[in-house]
Amino acid sequence: MENGLCSLGVAFGLSLLITVLIYLAGRLLAPKGVMTDARLSPYACGEAMPPVRPKMDMSRFFTYVLLFLAFDITVPIVALAILGHYLQAIFYLAIILVAILTPAFYLRELGG
């Protein structure tokens, strides 16, 4: 067991050393760019952009969040229930219920 951990540590140390050497060689050999005012200015295709924040429909965002939670988190619940871990499946269901109801109540408060 100890021999395996030692070889794992040596492999990690060597990979870290090689990574640092490659990084430093790249920093030393790469051409240095000259920072001018034109290069540091933001690029906007020559258009005069008004400082307006875009509107975002939060209800649509929360709808996608709720759908993600409902369908993506269902997989571990079904897997746990199939394996016979019912207590863990119930715990997951409780977490999902809280995660779904929190934005739902927020949307209800937003709507008035």
C-alpha positions as CSV (number, residue, x, y, z in Angstrom):
1,M,0.0,0.0,0.0
2,E,2.8,2.4,0.9
3,N,4.7,1.7,-2.3
4,G,1.6,2.6,-4.3
5,L,1.2,5.9,-2.5
6,C,4.8,6.8,-2.9
7,S,4.7,6.2,-6.7
8,L,1.5,8.2,-6.9
9,G,3.2,11.1,-5.1
10,V,6.3,10.9,-7.4
11,A,4.0,10.8,-10.5
12,F,2.1,13.9,-9.2
13,G,5.3,15.7,-8.3
14,L,6.8,15.0,-11.8
15,S,3.7,16.1,-13.6
16,L,3.5,19.3,-11.5
17,L,7.2,20.0,-12.2
18,I,6.8,19.4,-16.0
19,T,3.7,21.6,-16.0
20,V,5.6,24.5,-14.3
21,L,8.5,24.1,-16.7
22,I,6.3,24.3,-19.8
23,Y,4.5,27.3,-18.4
24,L,7.8,29.1,-17.6
25,A,9.2,28.3,-21.0
26,G,6.1,29.7,-22.7
27,R,6.3,32.9,-20.7
28,L,10.0,33.3,-21.6
29,L,9.7,32.5,-25.3
30,A,6.4,34.1,-26.2
31,P,6.5,37.4,-28.0
32,K,5.7,40.4,-25.8
33,G,2.8,42.6,-27.0
34,V,2.9,46.4,-26.8
35,M,0.0,47.8,-24.8
36,T,-1.3,50.9,-26.7
37,D,-4.3,53.0,-25.9
38,A,-6.1,51.6,-29.0
39,R,-5.4,48.1,-27.8
40,L,-6.7,48.8,-24.3
41,S,-9.9,50.5,-25.4
42,P,-13.1,48.5,-25.7
43,Y,-14.2,47.2,-29.1
44,A,-17.7,48.1,-30.3
45,C,-17.4,48.1,-34.1
46,G,-17.2,51.9,-34.2
47,E,-20.7,52.3,-33.0
48,A,-21.7,54.7,-30.2
49,M,-23.2,52.3,-27.7
50,P,-25.7,53.8,-25.3
51,P,-25.2,52.8,-21.6
52,V,-28.5,50.8,-21.4
53,R,-28.8,47.6,-19.5
54,P,-30.7,44.9,-21.5
55,K,-34.0,43.8,-20.0
56,M,-34.2,40.2,-18.8
57,D,-37.4,38.2,-18.3
58,M,-36.8,36.7,-14.9
59,S,-39.9,34.6,-15.0
60,R,-38.7,32.7,-18.0
61,F,-35.3,32.2,-16.4
62,F,-36.9,30.7,-13.2
63,T,-39.1,28.5,-15.4
64,Y,-36.0,27.0,-17.0
65,V,-34.4,26.6,-13.5
66,L,-37.4,24.8,-12.2
67,L,-37.5,22.5,-15.3
68,F,-33.8,21.7,-14.8
69,L,-34.3,20.9,-11.2
70,A,-37.3,18.7,-11.9
71,F,-35.7,16.6,-14.7
72,D,-32.0,16.6,-13.8
73,I,-32.3,15.8,-10.2
74,T,-34.9,13.1,-10.8
75,V,-32.2,10.7,-12.0
76,P,-30.4,10.2,-8.6
77,I,-33.8,9.9,-6.8
78,V,-34.9,7.1,-9.2
79,A,-31.5,5.4,-8.9
80,L,-31.6,5.6,-5.1
81,A,-35.1,4.2,-5.0
82,I,-34.2,1.3,-7.3
83,L,-31.2,0.5,-5.1
84,G,-33.4,0.4,-2.1
85,H,-32.0,3.6,-0.4
86,Y,-35.5,5.0,0.4
87,L,-34.4,7.3,3.2
88,Q,-31.8,9.0,0.9
89,A,-34.4,9.3,-1.9
90,I,-36.9,11.0,0.5
91,F,-34.1,13.4,1.6
92,Y,-33.4,14.3,-2.0
93,L,-37.1,14.8,-2.7
94,A,-37.3,17.2,0.3
95,I,-34.3,19.2,-1.0
96,I,-35.9,19.4,-4.5
97,L,-39.2,20.5,-3.0
98,V,-37.4,23.4,-1.2
99,A,-35.4,24.3,-4.2
100,I,-38.5,24.4,-6.4
101,L,-40.7,26.3,-4.0
102,T,-38.1,29.0,-3.2
103,P,-38.1,30.6,-6.7
104,A,-41.8,29.9,-7.1
105,F,-42.6,32.0,-4.0
106,Y,-40.2,34.6,-5.3
107,L,-42.1,34.8,-8.6
108,R,-45.3,35.0,-6.7
109,E,-44.0,38.0,-4.7
110,L,-42.7,39.6,-7.9
111,G,-46.1,39.3,-9.6
112,G,-47.9,40.9,-6.6
